[in-house]
Amino acid sequence: MIFYFTATGNCLAVARELDSDLHSIPQELKKEGPLVYEAETVGIVAPTYSGLMPRIVRRFLKRAEFRADYFYIVMTYGMNCSVAEREAVAYGEHVGVRVDFAATVKMVDNWLFIFDMNEQTAMDKQIPQQTAVLKERIARREKGFREPDAQQEAAFAAVSQRNCRWPEMTDGTQITVRADRCVGCGVCSRVCPVGNFYVGEDKKAHRDFETCEFCLACAHNCPSRAITLSVQDKNPEARFRNPDVKLADIVAANCVRGK
Ligand SMILES: Cc1cc2nc3c(=O)[nH]c(=O)nc-3n(C[C@H](O)[C@H](O)[C@H](O)COP(=O)(O)O)c2cc1C
């Protein structure tokens, strides 16, 4: 049994390789009452955001109860996972979830600020090889996690301030809708895991940013490239979705509004 969160499909693609019993975290969080899960093996697959698990994943871990013999967390990341494994285990401990094993998988970095998606997708990050090794490690029920080295600690120190200020970046950067490009298709409102977007009477997308996860599902999945950052992103025309994942998969995973 795997619970996953994804904005651009990397985590869903990895989760599919690991198990067939998949559950989307935004959909689970929609349920009322206690969230209690029982299975021999339970896994979480989530992206790394500034070295940590996304807030929505942390909310889920805090609320849920897991009855499992073996519990693992896999974090996908793009360039530097920094302290992700250690902090995932520590957060589990903090909310009473025993994490037996934590690991990371390097994939396309969907962070539009710094990376050009065309350059990212051109890199060979040996994803199938990494996933195959991960599968074996989980099959033999490996335990533990990798402690970050000094360089990874330094990378975390450099980005960790941002977490304090979600949904706005430290410098005030926000996600914005370009009205000149928006065609009011509503894809953003269906891929947003916290239901921030809606299409107004003016047939344009609007948002209420207070609860934004900054996952960038809106920006990457917008067919008109109408969603961007309030600062120039690296390549405003280049967006990413994992090639094995369809828009419909992201909608099924993340839509928390009526379809
Ligand atoms: C807000 C945000 C913060 C991120 N922080 C990191 C990071 O600290 N290190 C890293 O290597 N990748 C980082 N990334 C990249 C994602 O972790 C990576 O692309 C992930 O595989 C996306 O998973 P998804 O396609 O399932 O959404 C960040 C992405 C976002 C949107």
The ligand as an SDF file (V2000), in Angstrom:
LIG
                    3D

 31 33  0  0  0  0  0  0  0  0999 V2000
    8.6040   24.0570   -3.8350 C   0  0  0  0  0  0  0  0  0  0  0  0
    9.6100   23.1050   -4.3720 C   0  0  0  0  0  0  0  0  0  0  0  0
   10.7900   22.8910   -3.6900 C   0  0  0  0  0  0  0  0  0  0  0  0
   11.7230   21.9750   -4.1620 C   0  0  0  0  0  0  0  0  0  0  0  0
   12.8530   21.7540   -3.4250 N   0  0  0  0  0  0  0  0  0  0  0  0
   13.7710   20.8620   -3.8760 C   0  0  0  0  0  0  0  0  0  0  0  0
   14.9690   20.6250   -3.1210 C   0  0  0  0  0  0  0  0  0  0  0  0
   15.1920   21.1530   -2.0390 O   0  0  0  0  0  0  0  0  0  0  0  0
   15.8920   19.7860   -3.6460 N   0  0  0  0  0  0  0  0  0  0  0  0
   15.6950   19.1650   -4.8620 C   0  0  0  0  0  0  0  0  0  0  0  0
   16.5830   18.4560   -5.3060 O   0  0  0  0  0  0  0  0  0  0  0  0
   14.5520   19.3200   -5.5620 N   0  0  0  0  0  0  0  0  0  0  0  0
   13.5820   20.1530   -5.1000 C   0  0  0  0  0  0  0  0  0  0  0  0
   12.4150   20.3280   -5.8070 N   0  0  0  0  0  0  0  0  0  0  0  0
   12.1420   19.4730   -6.9980 C   0  0  0  0  0  0  0  0  0  0  0  0
   11.1630   18.3300   -6.7150 C   0  0  0  0  0  0  0  0  0  0  0  0
   11.4230   17.7340   -5.4570 O   0  0  0  0  0  0  0  0  0  0  0  0
   11.2330   17.2340   -7.7990 C   0  0  0  0  0  0  0  0  0  0  0  0
   11.1560   17.7570   -9.0760 O   0  0  0  0  0  0  0  0  0  0  0  0
   10.1680   16.1560   -7.5830 C   0  0  0  0  0  0  0  0  0  0  0  0
   10.5740   14.9870   -8.2440 O   0  0  0  0  0  0  0  0  0  0  0  0
    8.7890   16.5510   -8.0780 C   0  0  0  0  0  0  0  0  0  0  0  0
    7.9010   15.4860   -7.8450 O   0  0  0  0  0  0  0  0  0  0  0  0
    6.4650   15.4080   -8.5470 P   0  0  0  0  0  0  0  0  0  0  0  0
    6.7160   15.3770  -10.0500 O   0  0  0  0  0  0  0  0  0  0  0  0
    5.8810   14.1210   -8.0900 O   0  0  0  0  0  0  0  0  0  0  0  0
    5.6880   16.5880   -8.1330 O   0  0  0  0  0  0  0  0  0  0  0  0
   11.4780   21.2560   -5.3700 C   0  0  0  0  0  0  0  0  0  0  0  0
   10.2840   21.4880   -6.0680 C   0  0  0  0  0  0  0  0  0  0  0  0
    9.3610   22.4050   -5.5940 C   0  0  0  0  0  0  0  0  0  0  0  0
    8.0890   22.6330   -6.3630 C   0  0  0  0  0  0  0  0  0  0  0  0
  1  2  1  0
  2  3  1  0
  2 30  2  0
  3  4  2  0
  4  5  1  0
  4 28  1  0
  5  6  2  0
  6  7  1  0
  6 13  1  0
  7  8  2  0
  7  9  1  0
  9 10  1  0
 10 11  2  0
 10 12  1  0
 12 13  2  0
 13 14  1  0
 14 15  1  0
 14 28  1  0
 15 16  1  0
 16 17  1  0
 16 18  1  0
 18 19  1  0
 18 20  1  0
 20 21  1  0
 20 22  1  0
 22 23  1  0
 23 24  1  0
 24 25  2  0
 24 26  1  0
 24 27  1  0
 28 29  2  0
 29 30  1  0
 30 31  1  0
M  END
$$$$
